[in-house]
Amino acid sequence: MLVDRAFGASPASGLHSCAETSCIIALVLRRTGTCACLALCLSAVAVVARAQDVRDVVRGHLANELEDQPAKTQPATAPASPPSTDAEPAPPPASEPAAPPSGESAPPPGGVAFTLSTDGPKYTGPSLPQRVFGRQFEIDLKLGAGYRGWQPQQYPTVKVAAGSYYVWTIDVRARIMRWLILRRGYYESNELSGPRTNEAAVATQVGEYVPKAAWVLGVLGFPITEVWEPIIRYESRAFRTSAQPSEPVCVVNDKVAGDLASCPRSTTKLNMISGFETFVLGVRYDKSKDHSPGVTTRTEPVPPMTFGIGLMSYRKPYQVTVGQNTLKEYLFDGRFKGGGLAFATDVGGGVYRLFLDLDMQVGLGQVNLTKNLTLNSLAPEDWLIGYLQGNVTVGYNLPIWRAAPTLMFVPQGTIGGASFYFFKPNQKASDQSDAKSLNWDLLWSVHAQLVLSL
């Protein structure tokens, strides 16, 4: 109160300037003595030190966004009006439309029907593709080229850009007798270094004169019965990523995490090689009893399905974001990891037909801001981090040489990505709090391939 009367300020007036602080110390020395003044100064220093710890800053940001969320009010419903006593005349019965001519289907009420079918033009020749080695040793060799990219989440004051590249690809699918299936052996290359990792999702240099790998994907199957097949799937991608701040930011690491005052603010562009990795261990169920990994026509209406457990991880420049609100002053080398349930299926296929491949994961995630600091440890009680990851590929098999070995042209496109979010696992029906998005990334590619079936 002495300070407030001396400067004519209220207790809630905020921080004082340096000159005011000097006058305060002098006044306290005269009124209360040196010991009380020293205690006051030490408490002030402690408050400043606590505010400079990145844990306190991020924890406060999460608490503001996740705790004390106002409950959503349901709109009031107007009382139902009493039924009218005046009977309204019943409408005349609608006349039935005339039956369509023979061989044509009746249109829907709107007059337009949209359907999607994987059936192509009717083909009456020998079964395709024509192979050289027979059913017990099948090989599909694919050579192609394409373009692919990564669209990362953007922030208010930091523009994140991931490189998009023209690439060439090699893809091998093979059945080796009855006990081993190579469902995917995929290699994609550009100027980036190979995505082998020392730590999850961190691509490493493999040499300047070695062809550079940007995407590696392998899927192995081991048929144990006619319908069940254990599966191992591993995928790794690499991208060159940059973050360009429009305002000065602190790039946080373990050295400055405890004392943000020592972290220099800068608008310098941050460059890194970002990686994206997934791993699935599961089992594939195929009711058609056909374990062929190559191009084949399926007649079974139930598509093959894979169930299992999955792991994923990736790395990129990150600013802590909860919903629509971002902690703008700090930039992290974020590492996103997760583990959960995995599912995959493929629909269609065969020659002159569309095909669709789907794989996805859903589970619990972890976000590392630095090596020793996770976003999970700073979240309010009862909030967990979940993730959803997946890819969808659509293509078409067009034969251009029908004799053995059959040669096909296959255009295809893939879109996918990952999203991390906060959620409450034991949310009551009366609790209207929604899941809060932490991060999203979109990955895509388009390819054209020549497929030789041996």
Helices and strands as residue ranges (DSSP letters): H 2-7, H 18-32, H 34-51, H 54-66, E 137-152, E 158-162, E 165-176, E 180-190, E 212-221, E 228-245, E 249-252, G 260-262, E 265-266, E 270-285, E 305-318, E 321-322, E 325-326, E 330-348, E 353-370, E 373-374, G 376-378, E 384-401, E 407-423, E 436-453
